């Protein structure tokens, strides 16, 4: 597609008397100045000013994610989120200064956990039994809604009891800081059990809104902001943002890193100083949120030094080049230290499996098998894809918590429409070939880390597939993976005038995401509550 540009001067070919053709440069044409855009005032002007300052996608995100995140926080029964019982236990431990994994006594084998109030444990135990023993259709999955009201209205007891959360004890305290703050606030306000569960959910949602809202704001003025929005408001992402989980902060930081790499590398724009600080902070924090995304965090180093918000743009100082590498090094060292601290918890992961498989998850043996017989691992990996790829695809859009409710077909179709439109109108991206390949290989390596991590930490020795892989684990990698595709894909949606529209597609993306989320919430409410 060729873009024509008009010049202020015109070149005319004329023939001289001797027959030679000469080029005569015409004087600049006299044109009337373009009319100034009419000034807007009142509410319309205020809205336009806010949109210019924050970006349309960021504003749409705050509204959509705020509403539906709050919906999920109250619609999801207590502790019915993904591993929410163990996630809450770890958050409660962090809220009271327990930053390191704490080994506890357990007759079944090695275990880690901590203390929670007795009345909270009573609701946890009831919720666990309830979602483990669901009613058959068409009965709702929740057996007795009044039981949740009764147990949730109890006061938070002073007495505590020991609970098991080996799987989340392996996480650093960083992703639990918002939830921990919510728990402490609930204690200050003397909330009941239900309020003490809801407070960390809302605190995590606020953190997600703040971090991802900032990430989308960095892309204001560019059409790719709508692709970032589509990823950020996936039903599974907002479901997690509305429950207590380390994935809330992890997903938010991953989207922040991705948006800043897109801006600094693929759009070729200079980051502001706050954006540069955010990029450096995310590079340090993301590796200790979830180890599988450590390589994603390191991608700050592919942003050209001239596009970072410190120093000059013409003459690049040595310290400007070293700054992102220093942040990546700190993040990498922090990752390695926490992995060493949390390594013993891997010995207790088999207790999450059926009783007959206790003791079969042995990370050391699995690592030995990968190193000595990589062909066996590759075969298991291939079998896993052949048997589970459709499941992972559905989970990317939403398998909602431990009710195991799949989002409906309407949700998947509406989300795919939003992806198709937001990809189709995205900006034409730049970035040198080598750095683009680095990003692509990093995404491929991050996907591989998901499989290897779960093979070692959750899959029994000699099991027929890599167990525990879920589609939601690929959400943090989606934006940058699509950005690489867009870097090499010239096709874009255009209108009859061969222009890429923005307003109409933006409305389509927003409507499609709202339809997607509404359908998911209706289905979940119907199946879980009746």
ROKE-793890 format. One record per residue (C-alpha): residue number from 1; x, y, z; residue in three letters. Coordinates in steps of 0.02 Angstrom, whole numbers. Layout:
<nodes>
NUM/X/Y/Z/ALA
...
</nodes>
This chain:
<nodes>
1/0/0/0/UNK
2/73/168/-53/UNK
3/44/324/48/UNK
4/44/485/-54/UNK
5/107/645/26/UNK
6/81/821/-43/UNK
7/227/943/-56/UNK
8/225/1131/-36/UNK
9/310/1150/-205/UNK
10/272/1072/-373/UNK
11/394/1016/-510/UNK
12/337/1045/-688/UNK
13/423/977/-844/UNK
14/432/1102/-989/UNK
15/511/1095/-1159/UNK
16/638/1231/-1207/UNK
17/653/1299/-1385/UNK
18/802/1186/-1418/UNK
19/694/1033/-1378/UNK
20/776/993/-1213/UNK
21/665/953/-1069/UNK
22/698/1056/-916/UNK
23/620/1049/-742/UNK
24/547/1209/-677/UNK
25/511/1224/-491/UNK
26/348/1314/-468/UNK
27/325/1435/-328/UNK
28/235/1370/-175/UNK
29/49/1374/-198/UNK
30/-45/1498/-96/UNK
31/-170/1406/12/UNK
32/-287/1463/144/UNK
33/-237/1409/319/UNK
34/-326/1255/384/UNK
35/-470/1302/495/UNK
36/-431/1280/677/UNK
37/-522/1142/767/UNK
38/-669/1213/859/UNK
39/-637/1232/1042/UNK
40/-743/1123/1151/UNK
41/-805/1173/1319/UNK
42/-908/1106/1459/UNK
43/-928/921/1485/UNK
44/-876/875/1307/UNK
45/-715/973/1322/UNK
46/-676/898/1491/UNK
47/-702/722/1424/UNK
48/-591/758/1274/UNK
49/-455/827/1387/UNK
50/-462/674/1499/UNK
51/-453/560/1348/UNK
52/-299/650/1281/UNK
53/-214/640/1449/UNK
54/-249/459/1492/UNK
55/-293/375/1328/UNK
56/-459/303/1273/UNK
57/-408/122/1303/UNK
58/-348/159/1479/UNK
59/-513/243/1522/UNK
60/-613/101/1445/UNK
61/-507/-23/1543/UNK
62/-537/64/1709/UNK
63/-724/61/1679/UNK
64/-737/-117/1612/UNK
65/-612/-198/1729/UNK
66/-676/-100/1878/UNK
67/-855/-155/1850/UNK
68/-824/-336/1803/UNK
69/-682/-359/1927/UNK
70/-801/-304/2064/UNK
71/-935/-420/1993/UNK
72/-817/-569/2004/UNK
73/-763/-521/2180/UNK
74/-942/-536/2245/UNK
75/-1007/-669/2125/UNK
76/-870/-795/2163/UNK
77/-906/-891/2325/UNK
78/-774/-871/2460/UNK
79/-617/-971/2419/UNK
80/-684/-1034/2252/UNK
81/-548/-943/2154/UNK
82/-397/-1034/2084/UNK
83/-309/-1108/2236/UNK
84/-390/-968/2335/UNK
85/-384/-1062/2500/UNK
86/-196/-1080/2491/UNK
87/-175/-908/2410/UNK
88/-269/-827/2555/UNK
89/-166/-924/2681/UNK
90/-4/-858/2606/UNK
91/-75/-681/2597/UNK
92/-127/-690/2780/UNK
93/47/-750/2825/UNK
94/128/-606/2730/UNK
95/7/-482/2811/UNK
96/77/-534/2981/UNK
97/261/-529/2936/UNK
98/286/-708/2877/UNK
99/388/-675/2721/UNK
100/483/-840/2711/UNK
101/408/-1015/2688/UNK
102/367/-1094/2856/UNK
103/379/-1282/2874/UNK
104/239/-1363/2971/UNK
105/206/-1537/3041/UNK
106/104/-1651/2930/UNK
107/92/-1839/2947/UNK
108/72/-1857/2759/UNK
109/245/-1791/2717/UNK
110/345/-1628/2699/UNK
111/230/-1478/2713/UNK
112/232/-1290/2726/UNK
113/96/-1172/2786/UNK
114/48/-1056/2927/UNK
115/-89/-994/3043/UNK
116/-260/-920/3005/UNK
117/-404/-876/3122/UNK
118/-514/-1021/3170/UNK
119/-673/-942/3103/UNK
120/-590/-909/2934/UNK
121/-530/-1089/2931/UNK
122/-709/-1146/2963/UNK
123/-767/-1056/2805/UNK
124/-617/-1123/2709/UNK
125/-658/-1301/2759/UNK
126/-841/-1281/2712/UNK
127/-797/-1204/2543/UNK
128/-671/-1343/2507/UNK
129/-800/-1478/2540/UNK
130/-931/-1384/2441/UNK
131/-834/-1366/2279/UNK
132/-762/-1541/2296/UNK
133/-936/-1618/2309/UNK
134/-1039/-1520/2183/UNK
135/-1221/-1557/2149/UNK
136/-1265/-1635/1982/UNK
137/-1348/-1528/1850/UNK
138/-1468/-1442/1846/UNK
139/-1440/-1409/2031/UNK
140/-1323/-1263/2069/UNK
141/-1145/-1305/2122/UNK
142/-1166/-1209/2285/UNK
143/-1262/-1327/2400/UNK
144/-1319/-1200/2531/UNK
145/-1297/-1012/2500/UNK
146/-1358/-975/2677/UNK
147/-1209/-1070/2747/UNK
148/-1091/-944/2668/UNK
149/-1190/-800/2742/UNK
150/-1191/-881/2913/UNK
151/-1005/-923/2916/UNK
152/-959/-758/2834/UNK
153/-1051/-654/2964/UNK
154/-950/-729/3107/UNK
155/-821/-622/3194/UNK
156/-639/-655/3154/UNK
157/-577/-755/3302/UNK
158/-419/-715/3399/UNK
159/-374/-899/3405/UNK
160/-286/-969/3253/UNK
161/-258/-1141/3180/UNK
162/-127/-1216/3066/UNK
163/-168/-1231/2881/UNK
164/-74/-1309/2734/UNK
165/-21/-1204/2584/UNK
166/139/-1282/2518/UNK
167/102/-1231/2338/UNK
168/91/-1046/2379/UNK
169/225/-1047/2514/UNK
170/345/-1059/2367/UNK
171/294/-884/2310/UNK
172/385/-730/2370/UNK
173/286/-601/2470/UNK
174/291/-474/2328/UNK
175/132/-525/2233/UNK
176/36/-537/2397/UNK
177/70/-361/2458/UNK
178/-96/-287/2398/UNK
179/-197/-432/2471/UNK
180/-97/-421/2632/UNK
181/-136/-236/2643/UNK
182/-320/-277/2620/UNK
183/-315/-403/2762/UNK
184/-231/-278/2878/UNK
185/-362/-147/2833/UNK
186/-500/-271/2870/UNK
187/-424/-301/3041/UNK
188/-414/-114/3076/UNK
189/-597/-95/3028/UNK
190/-643/-251/3130/UNK
191/-733/-330/2983/UNK
192/-814/-501/2997/UNK
193/-753/-657/2907/UNK
194/-841/-613/2745/UNK
195/-770/-437/2746/UNK
196/-596/-503/2783/UNK
197/-608/-611/2627/UNK
198/-680/-473/2519/UNK
199/-554/-341/2572/UNK
200/-400/-427/2496/UNK
201/-500/-464/2339/UNK
202/-537/-280/2316/UNK
203/-359/-229/2361/UNK
204/-292/-345/2226/UNK
205/-417/-275/2102/UNK
206/-363/-98/2140/UNK
207/-181/-147/2112/UNK
208/-228/-225/1944/UNK
209/-323/-69/1892/UNK
210/-178/45/1941/UNK
211/-37/-55/1860/UNK
212/-126/-105/1700/UNK
213/-210/65/1685/UNK
214/-37/144/1688/UNK
215/24/17/1559/UNK
216/-119/60/1440/UNK
217/-91/246/1466/UNK
218/87/226/1400/UNK
219/13/172/1232/UNK
220/-109/317/1216/UNK
221/-109/392/1043/UNK
222/-72/223/964/UNK
223/-201/101/899/UNK
224/-109/-46/978/UNK
225/-180/13/1144/UNK
226/-339/-82/1097/UNK
227/-244/-245/1080/UNK
228/-170/-219/1252/UNK
229/-345/-185/1318/UNK
230/-411/-346/1240/UNK
231/-280/-448/1331/UNK
232/-303/-355/1496/UNK
233/-491/-385/1503/UNK
234/-494/-568/1456/UNK
235/-625/-652/1567/UNK
236/-493/-759/1653/UNK
237/-385/-607/1690/UNK
238/-527/-510/1771/UNK
239/-589/-664/1864/UNK
240/-418/-679/1943/UNK
241/-411/-493/1977/UNK
242/-572/-513/2077/UNK
243/-507/-655/2186/UNK
244/-358/-678/2302/UNK
245/-211/-742/2200/UNK
246/-30/-702/2164/UNK
247/-75/-702/1979/UNK
248/-163/-533/1994/UNK
249/-1/-436/2022/UNK
250/98/-555/1911/UNK
251/-18/-527/1762/UNK
252/-18/-339/1791/UNK
253/172/-325/1796/UNK
254/189/-436/1642/UNK
255/69/-323/1546/UNK
256/165/-170/1606/UNK
257/331/-239/1544/UNK
258/250/-291/1380/UNK
259/172/-120/1349/UNK
260/336/-29/1383/UNK
261/434/-145/1269/UNK
262/304/-116/1133/UNK
263/320/72/1154/UNK
264/509/81/1170/UNK
265/556/-50/1040/UNK
266/415/-83/917/UNK
267/343/94/913/UNK
268/516/173/931/UNK
269/458/304/1055/UNK
270/553/373/1203/UNK
271/484/324/1372/UNK
272/447/460/1496/UNK
273/542/460/1660/UNK
274/396/384/1759/UNK
275/380/251/1625/UNK
276/565/213/1633/UNK
277/557/198/1822/UNK
278/407/83/1804/UNK
279/501/-24/1678/UNK
280/652/-40/1794/UNK
281/541/-81/1944/UNK
282/442/-213/1849/UNK
283/603/-292/1788/UNK
284/657/-315/1968/UNK
285/488/-368/2039/UNK
286/415/-483/1906/UNK
287/548/-620/1921/UNK
288/507/-645/2105/UNK
289/319/-648/2073/UNK
290/320/-804/1965/UNK
291/479/-889/1903/UNK
292/407/-936/1733/UNK
293/407/-753/1679/UNK
294/585/-710/1728/UNK
295/639/-700/1545/UNK
296/495/-585/1501/UNK
297/554/-464/1635/UNK
298/728/-462/1560/UNK
299/665/-391/1395/UNK
300/691/-214/1455/UNK
301/867/-233/1387/UNK
302/802/-237/1207/UNK
303/733/-60/1222/UNK
304/862/54/1138/UNK
305/953/159/1268/UNK
306/904/320/1178/UNK
307/721/277/1210/UNK
308/739/268/1398/UNK
309/685/421/1494/UNK
310/853/464/1570/UNK
311/1000/549/1487/UNK
312/1017/616/1312/UNK
313/955/549/1146/UNK
314/1098/600/1032/UNK
315/1250/552/1132/UNK
316/1216/397/1236/UNK
317/1317/386/1397/UNK
318/1384/221/1460/UNK
319/1273/228/1614/UNK
320/1119/242/1503/UNK
321/1164/79/1418/UNK
322/1204/-6/1584/UNK
323/1046/49/1676/UNK
324/926/-82/1604/UNK
325/1059/-217/1619/UNK
326/1083/-172/1803/UNK
327/896/-187/1835/UNK
328/892/-354/1742/UNK
329/1039/-415/1845/UNK
330/954/-367/2009/UNK
331/795/-454/1952/UNK
332/892/-608/1901/UNK
333/988/-617/2064/UNK
334/828/-593/2165/UNK
335/748/-732/2064/UNK
336/894/-850/2097/UNK
337/896/-812/2283/UNK
338/709/-841/2303/UNK
339/716/-1001/2204/UNK
340/849/-1064/2324/UNK
341/743/-1014/2474/UNK
342/584/-1094/2404/UNK
343/665/-1251/2331/UNK
344/626/-1365/2480/UNK
345/439/-1336/2459/UNK
346/443/-1438/2299/UNK
347/458/-1596/2405/UNK
348/282/-1567/2472/UNK
349/191/-1530/2309/UNK
350/132/-1709/2285/UNK
351/8/-1684/2429/UNK
352/-96/-1582/2307/UNK
353/-125/-1740/2205/UNK
354/-238/-1891/2243/UNK
355/-180/-1994/2391/UNK
356/-115/-2135/2281/UNK
357/7/-2011/2202/UNK
358/79/-1939/2363/UNK
359/266/-1942/2355/UNK
360/271/-1962/2165/UNK
361/315/-1780/2127/UNK
362/504/-1776/2142/UNK
363/584/-1624/2059/UNK
364/760/-1694/2073/UNK
365/712/-1854/1982/UNK
366/619/-1759/1848/UNK
367/767/-1644/1816/UNK
368/881/-1796/1804/UNK
369/762/-1874/1677/UNK
370/758/-1715/1571/UNK
371/948/-1704/1567/UNK
372/983/-1889/1537/UNK
373/837/-1931/1422/UNK
374/775/-1773/1335/UNK
375/690/-1880/1203/UNK
376/570/-1947/1334/UNK
377/526/-1771/1390/UNK
378/495/-1719/1209/UNK
379/378/-1867/1184/UNK
380/282/-1825/1343/UNK
381/272/-1644/1285/UNK
382/202/-1699/1117/UNK
383/74/-1812/1200/UNK
384/22/-1668/1313/UNK
385/-15/-1556/1164/UNK
386/-108/-1695/1073/UNK
387/-219/-1728/1224/UNK
388/-241/-1556/1303/UNK
389/-217/-1416/1176/UNK
390/-404/-1386/1156/UNK
391/-422/-1377/1345/UNK
392/-283/-1249/1359/UNK
393/-364/-1146/1221/UNK
394/-528/-1137/1317/UNK
395/-438/-1099/1480/UNK
396/-349/-951/1397/UNK
397/-520/-867/1390/UNK
398/-584/-939/1553/UNK
399/-600/-1091/1662/UNK
400/-667/-998/1810/UNK
401/-593/-1051/1974/UNK
402/-624/-1213/2067/UNK
403/-803/-1218/2008/UNK
404/-717/-1268/1844/UNK
405/-846/-1171/1744/UNK
406/-795/-1148/1563/UNK
407/-844/-982/1486/UNK
408/-980/-1002/1353/UNK
409/-954/-1004/1166/UNK
410/-1021/-826/1154/UNK
411/-880/-768/1267/UNK
412/-747/-852/1160/UNK
413/-822/-787/997/UNK
414/-838/-609/1063/UNK
415/-659/-613/1128/UNK
416/-597/-676/960/UNK
417/-689/-533/874/UNK
418/-603/-410/991/UNK
419/-434/-490/952/UNK
420/-465/-491/764/UNK
421/-513/-307/761/UNK
422/-378/-246/881/UNK
423/-244/-343/787/UNK
424/-310/-281/620/UNK
425/-302/-96/665/UNK
426/-138/-102/761/UNK
427/1/19/714/UNK
428/136/-34/593/UNK
429/277/-82/708/UNK
430/463/-57/684/UNK
431/615/-118/781/UNK
432/772/-196/711/UNK
433/770/-377/657/UNK
434/892/-440/789/UNK
435/796/-367/936/UNK
436/633/-434/865/UNK
437/708/-608/856/UNK
438/765/-590/1036/UNK
439/586/-551/1089/UNK
440/518/-698/989/UNK
441/644/-821/1061/UNK
442/610/-754/1235/UNK
443/424/-787/1214/UNK
444/459/-964/1152/UNK
445/577/-995/1298/UNK
446/447/-929/1421/UNK
447/318/-1050/1351/UNK
448/444/-1190/1371/UNK
449/476/-1137/1551/UNK
450/290/-1157/1590/UNK
451/297/-1339/1535/UNK
452/465/-1377/1615/UNK
453/416/-1296/1780/UNK
454/255/-1397/1794/UNK
455/342/-1556/1735/UNK
456/463/-1539/1880/UNK
457/353/-1465/2016/UNK
458/182/-1547/1991/UNK
459/194/-1696/1872/UNK
460/223/-1870/1947/UNK
461/377/-1963/1888/UNK
462/339/-2064/1729/UNK
463/168/-1982/1708/UNK
464/96/-1989/1531/UNK
465/77/-1798/1510/UNK
466/144/-1638/1585/UNK
467/9/-1608/1714/UNK
468/-51/-1444/1786/UNK
469/-31/-1336/1630/UNK
470/-174/-1212/1614/UNK
471/-217/-1090/1476/UNK
472/-215/-942/1597/UNK
473/-27/-959/1613/UNK
474/-7/-896/1433/UNK
475/-103/-733/1460/UNK
476/52/-635/1520/UNK
477/143/-682/1359/UNK
478/2/-638/1239/UNK
479/35/-453/1205/UNK
480/219/-467/1159/UNK
481/191/-626/1059/UNK
482/60/-536/954/UNK
483/174/-384/941/UNK
484/308/-491/859/UNK
485/176/-557/738/UNK
486/122/-380/697/UNK
487/303/-326/671/UNK
488/316/-449/526/UNK
489/135/-446/465/UNK
490/99/-303/343/UNK
491/-89/-335/332/UNK
492/-204/-210/416/UNK
493/-389/-169/410/UNK
494/-429/-17/301/UNK
495/-585/76/250/UNK
496/-643/125/76/UNK
497/-518/267/76/UNK
498/-373/148/111/UNK
499/-355/219/287/UNK
500/-348/121/449/UNK
501/-497/179/551/UNK
502/-489/196/739/UNK
503/-652/254/818/UNK
504/-767/121/744/UNK
505/-649/-24/782/UNK
506/-620/43/957/UNK
507/-807/41/990/UNK
508/-815/-135/919/UNK
509/-677/-195/1036/UNK
510/-763/-118/1188/UNK
511/-933/-190/1143/UNK
512/-860/-362/1106/UNK
513/-768/-367/1273/UNK
514/-923/-314/1369/UNK
515/-1025/-449/1281/UNK
516/-888/-576/1318/UNK
517/-880/-533/1503/UNK
518/-1068/-521/1525/UNK
519/-1095/-693/1448/UNK
520/-960/-766/1561/UNK
521/-1035/-689/1718/UNK
522/-1211/-748/1673/UNK
523/-1152/-925/1641/UNK
524/-1051/-930/1801/UNK
525/-1195/-864/1905/UNK
526/-1315/-989/1828/UNK
527/-1203/-1140/1854/UNK
528/-1137/-1094/2027/UNK
529/-1283/-1008/2112/UNK
530/-1430/-1067/2007/UNK
</nodes>
